Amino acid sequence: MGDTEELFRKYVGRKKEFEELITAIQVQRMNVTLDRDEPAPKDGDPVPPGWHHLYFAFPGLPLTRELGRDGRNINDWPVDPSLPMRMYAGSRARFYRPLLVGDKARCVSELVSVNVKQGRSGKLVISTYRHTMSNAEGITTIDEWDMVDREEPKGDGKNPAPGLAAPTDPAWEKILTPTSVMLFRFSAVTFNAHRIHYDHPYSTNVEGYPGLLLHGPFTATLLSDFARDNYPGATMTGFEMRAKLPIFSDRPLRIMGRPREGGKVCDLWAVTPENTVGMEAFATFA
């Protein structure tokens, strides 16, 4: 475990910088991917909160030959061959002002912490990356992502632990079925080549999953959009999520929400057909 910890820790504090023109077409592509019947955005229109992952090509633009067997960047920040599997485990975003269509925006990404653990499926590393986005007016968003690198599970390692039961008293609820086509389009619009999200034979035959996995940011986007749809006219100032269990495509998914006392914070859940929570989150409004 010492070599792994040393490998990851030497990257702590390193930064990458990206610049990008905030285009309308990316917003419209996401709208149609998520079946949101919205008017085409124009210059000066705000990018919806939580949609910043449409830009800056997190975590960069690797050449195709720099992608590994699973489609991930083999030259990304620390890569340990003994930890071939990576998962998006959680995030904490603060929204200070919107990115606007037409902005020339900047993102500074930094690895801020590393934690090496021995988990249920073996050795794992939890890395936290901070993405700070800005436009001409100043900082727009600070988003911290928790990524987990882990060993190939052995035996029943891919069988998740029992999950948290779904809430019984949501204030809002809807049911949708994220399809494999929807996941493919989301992978395309976010330039995400990780094959577990669009290559069914790879996901099932090679990695041993029962189907295609929903991207963490995909489910998070469903939850944050559901929150703002239930707070019309309000300004979202923060969104935090934690992935609890894998969620698979082409199965009904329940999206639930409930405001806390005072009304400025709402709790959110993505619930699987087994009535377990696949992702939990909360959104904050001004």
C-alpha positions as CSV (number, residue, x, y, z in Angstrom):
1,M,0.0,0.0,0.0
2,G,3.0,2.3,0.6
3,D,4.0,2.5,-3.1
4,T,0.4,3.3,-4.1
5,E,0.1,6.0,-1.5
6,E,3.5,7.5,-2.5
7,L,2.5,7.4,-6.2
8,F,-0.8,9.3,-5.6
9,R,0.5,11.8,-3.0
10,K,3.3,13.1,-5.3
11,Y,0.5,14.5,-7.5
12,V,-1.2,16.4,-4.7
13,G,-1.1,20.1,-5.4
14,R,-0.6,19.7,-9.1
15,K,-2.8,21.7,-11.4
16,K,-4.1,21.6,-14.9
17,E,-5.7,24.6,-16.7
18,F,-8.2,24.6,-19.5
19,E,-9.9,27.4,-21.5
20,E,-13.0,27.0,-23.5
21,L,-15.6,29.0,-25.3
22,I,-19.0,28.3,-23.7
23,T,-21.1,27.3,-26.8
24,A,-24.9,27.0,-27.1
25,I,-24.7,23.7,-29.0
26,Q,-23.4,21.8,-25.9
27,V,-26.4,23.0,-23.9
28,Q,-28.8,22.1,-26.6
29,R,-27.2,18.6,-27.0
30,M,-27.7,18.0,-23.3
31,N,-31.3,19.2,-23.5
32,V,-32.2,16.7,-26.2
33,T,-30.2,13.9,-24.6
34,L,-32.2,14.3,-21.4
35,D,-35.5,14.8,-23.2
36,R,-35.8,18.4,-22.0
37,D,-37.9,20.3,-24.6
38,E,-36.2,23.6,-24.1
39,P,-35.8,26.5,-26.5
40,A,-32.4,26.7,-28.2
41,P,-30.0,28.8,-26.0
42,K,-28.6,32.1,-27.3
43,D,-25.5,34.2,-26.4
44,G,-25.8,35.5,-22.9
45,D,-28.2,32.8,-21.7
46,P,-27.0,31.0,-18.5
47,V,-25.8,27.4,-18.5
48,P,-28.0,25.5,-16.1
49,P,-26.3,24.9,-12.7
50,G,-24.5,21.5,-12.7
51,W,-24.0,21.5,-16.4
52,H,-20.5,22.8,-16.3
53,H,-19.2,19.2,-17.0
54,L,-20.3,19.8,-20.6
55,Y,-17.2,21.9,-20.9
56,F,-13.4,21.7,-20.3
57,A,-13.4,18.0,-21.4
58,F,-12.8,16.7,-17.8
59,P,-10.1,15.4,-17.4
60,G,-8.6,16.6,-20.6
61,L,-8.3,15.6,-24.3
62,P,-6.2,12.5,-24.6
63,L,-5.3,11.1,-27.9
64,T,-7.1,7.9,-28.8
65,R,-3.9,5.9,-28.4
66,E,-3.7,7.2,-24.9
67,L,-6.9,5.4,-23.9
68,G,-6.7,2.1,-22.0
69,R,-8.7,-1.0,-22.6
70,D,-11.6,0.4,-20.6
71,G,-11.5,3.7,-22.6
72,R,-10.0,5.8,-19.8
73,N,-6.9,8.0,-20.1
74,I,-3.9,5.9,-19.3
75,N,-1.8,9.1,-19.0
76,D,-4.2,10.8,-16.6
77,W,-3.2,12.0,-13.2
78,P,-1.9,9.2,-11.0
79,V,-2.6,5.8,-12.6
80,D,-1.7,2.7,-10.7
81,P,-1.9,-0.5,-12.9
82,S,-2.8,-2.5,-9.7
83,L,-6.0,-0.4,-9.4
84,P,-7.6,-0.7,-12.8
85,M,-11.1,0.4,-11.9
86,R,-12.2,4.0,-11.3
87,M,-15.6,5.2,-10.0
88,Y,-17.1,8.7,-9.5
89,A,-18.1,8.5,-5.8
90,G,-19.3,12.0,-5.0
91,S,-19.1,15.7,-5.5
92,R,-19.7,19.1,-3.8
93,A,-20.5,22.1,-6.0
94,R,-21.0,25.7,-5.2
95,F,-22.5,28.0,-7.8
96,Y,-21.4,31.7,-7.4
97,R,-22.6,33.0,-10.8
98,P,-23.7,31.3,-14.0
99,L,-21.5,30.5,-16.9
100,L,-23.0,32.3,-19.9
101,V,-23.3,31.1,-23.5
102,G,-20.6,33.0,-25.3
103,D,-18.2,33.3,-22.4
104,K,-14.6,32.5,-22.7
105,A,-14.2,30.5,-19.6
106,R,-11.3,29.0,-17.6
107,C,-11.0,26.0,-15.4
108,V,-8.2,25.2,-13.0
109,S,-8.2,21.5,-11.8
110,E,-6.2,20.4,-8.8
111,L,-5.7,17.2,-6.9
112,V,-6.2,18.3,-3.3
113,S,-6.1,15.1,-1.2
114,V,-5.5,11.4,-1.3
115,N,-6.7,8.7,1.1
116,V,-5.6,5.0,0.7
117,K,-7.9,2.4,2.3
118,Q,-8.5,-1.3,2.5
119,G,-12.1,-1.7,1.4
120,R,-14.6,-4.6,1.0
121,S,-13.3,-5.4,-2.5
122,G,-9.6,-4.8,-1.7
123,K,-7.2,-1.8,-1.8
124,L,-8.7,1.5,-2.9
125,V,-7.6,5.1,-3.2
126,I,-10.0,8.0,-2.7
127,S,-8.8,11.1,-4.5
128,T,-10.4,14.6,-4.3
129,Y,-10.1,16.9,-7.3
130,R,-11.1,20.6,-7.1
131,H,-12.3,22.2,-10.3
132,T,-12.5,26.1,-10.1
133,M,-14.3,27.7,-13.1
134,S,-14.4,31.3,-13.9
135,N,-15.4,33.8,-16.6
136,A,-14.7,37.5,-17.0
137,E,-16.8,38.4,-14.0
138,G,-14.9,36.0,-11.6
139,I,-15.4,32.5,-10.2
140,T,-18.6,30.8,-11.4
141,T,-18.3,27.4,-9.9
142,I,-16.1,25.4,-7.5
143,D,-16.8,21.7,-7.8
144,E,-14.9,19.0,-5.8
145,W,-15.1,15.4,-7.1
146,D,-14.3,12.3,-5.1
147,M,-12.9,9.6,-7.4
148,V,-12.2,6.0,-6.2
149,D,-9.5,3.8,-7.9
150,R,-9.7,0.2,-6.8
151,E,-8.6,-3.3,-7.5
152,E,-10.4,-5.8,-9.8
153,P,-13.0,-7.3,-7.5
154,K,-12.6,-11.0,-6.6
155,G,-15.3,-13.5,-5.9
156,D,-18.5,-11.6,-4.9
157,G,-16.7,-8.3,-4.9
158,K,-19.0,-6.9,-7.6
159,N,-22.1,-7.8,-5.5
160,P,-22.8,-4.6,-3.6
161,A,-23.5,-4.4,0.1
162,P,-27.2,-4.1,1.0
163,G,-28.4,-0.6,0.2
164,L,-30.3,2.1,1.9
165,A,-34.1,1.7,1.6
166,A,-35.8,4.4,-0.4
167,P,-37.7,7.1,1.5
168,T,-41.4,6.5,2.0
169,D,-42.6,10.1,2.1
170,P,-41.1,12.1,-0.8
171,A,-42.8,15.4,-1.7
172,W,-42.0,14.9,-5.4
173,E,-41.4,11.8,-7.5
174,K,-41.1,10.8,-11.1
175,I,-40.1,7.6,-12.9
176,L,-38.0,7.4,-16.0
177,T,-36.0,4.7,-17.8
178,P,-32.5,5.8,-18.8
179,T,-31.8,3.9,-22.0
180,S,-28.5,2.7,-23.5
181,V,-29.0,5.2,-26.3
182,M,-29.3,8.0,-23.7
183,L,-26.1,6.9,-22.0
184,F,-24.3,6.8,-25.4
185,R,-25.4,10.3,-26.1
186,F,-24.4,11.5,-22.7
187,S,-20.9,9.9,-23.2
188,A,-20.7,11.7,-26.5
189,V,-21.7,15.1,-25.3
190,T,-19.3,14.9,-22.3
191,F,-16.5,13.3,-24.3
192,N,-16.4,10.4,-21.9
193,A,-14.9,7.2,-23.5
194,H,-15.3,4.9,-20.4
195,R,-16.7,1.8,-22.0
196,I,-18.9,0.6,-19.0
197,H,-21.3,3.4,-20.0
198,Y,-22.0,2.5,-23.7
199,D,-20.3,-0.9,-24.6
200,H,-22.6,-3.6,-23.3
201,P,-20.5,-6.6,-24.2
202,Y,-17.5,-5.0,-22.5
203,S,-19.4,-4.0,-19.4
204,T,-20.9,-7.4,-18.9
205,N,-18.4,-9.9,-20.3
206,V,-15.1,-8.1,-19.3
207,E,-16.0,-6.1,-16.2
208,G,-18.8,-8.5,-15.0
209,Y,-21.6,-6.0,-14.5
210,P,-25.2,-7.0,-15.3
211,G,-25.5,-4.1,-17.8
212,L,-24.4,-0.6,-18.6
213,L,-23.7,1.7,-15.7
214,L,-25.1,5.1,-15.5
215,H,-22.4,7.8,-15.2
216,G,-22.2,9.4,-11.8
217,P,-22.6,12.9,-13.4
218,F,-25.5,11.6,-15.5
219,T,-27.5,10.6,-12.3
220,A,-26.4,13.8,-10.5
221,T,-27.7,15.8,-13.5
222,L,-31.0,14.1,-13.3
223,L,-31.2,14.9,-9.6
224,S,-30.1,18.6,-9.8
225,D,-32.5,19.2,-12.8
226,F,-35.3,17.6,-10.8
227,A,-34.6,20.0,-7.9
228,R,-34.6,23.1,-10.0
229,D,-37.7,22.0,-11.8
230,N,-39.4,21.9,-8.4
231,Y,-38.0,25.3,-7.4
232,P,-39.1,27.5,-10.4
233,G,-37.6,30.9,-10.4
234,A,-35.2,30.1,-7.5
235,T,-31.4,30.3,-7.8
236,M,-29.5,27.1,-7.0
237,T,-26.4,27.9,-5.0
238,G,-25.1,24.4,-4.2
239,F,-25.4,20.7,-4.9
240,E,-23.8,17.8,-3.2
241,M,-24.2,14.1,-4.0
242,R,-22.9,10.7,-2.9
243,A,-23.1,7.6,-5.1
244,K,-24.3,4.7,-2.9
245,L,-24.8,1.8,-5.4
246,P,-24.3,1.1,-9.1
247,I,-27.3,2.1,-11.2
248,F,-27.9,0.3,-14.5
249,S,-29.5,1.3,-17.8
250,D,-32.8,0.2,-19.3
251,R,-34.5,-0.2,-15.9
252,P,-37.0,2.1,-14.3
253,L,-35.4,4.7,-12.1
254,R,-37.4,6.7,-9.5
255,I,-36.2,10.3,-8.8
256,M,-37.5,11.6,-5.5
257,G,-37.2,14.9,-3.6
258,R,-38.3,16.5,-0.4
259,P,-37.7,20.0,0.9
260,R,-36.2,20.4,4.3
261,E,-37.8,22.7,6.9
262,G,-37.4,26.3,5.8
263,G,-37.6,25.3,2.1
264,K,-34.1,26.5,0.9
265,V,-32.6,23.0,0.9
266,C,-34.1,19.8,-0.6
267,D,-33.0,16.2,-0.3
268,L,-32.9,14.1,-3.4
269,W,-32.7,10.4,-4.2
270,A,-32.2,8.1,-7.2
271,V,-33.9,4.8,-6.4
272,T,-33.4,1.5,-8.2
273,P,-36.2,-1.1,-9.0
274,E,-35.0,-3.0,-5.9
275,N,-36.2,0.1,-3.8
276,T,-32.6,0.9,-2.8
277,V,-30.9,4.3,-3.0
278,G,-28.4,4.4,-5.8
279,M,-27.5,8.1,-5.2
280,E,-28.4,10.6,-2.6
281,A,-28.0,14.4,-2.9
282,F,-29.1,17.7,-1.7
283,A,-29.5,21.0,-3.4
284,T,-29.4,24.5,-1.8
285,F,-31.3,27.5,-3.1
286,A,-31.0,31.3,-2.4
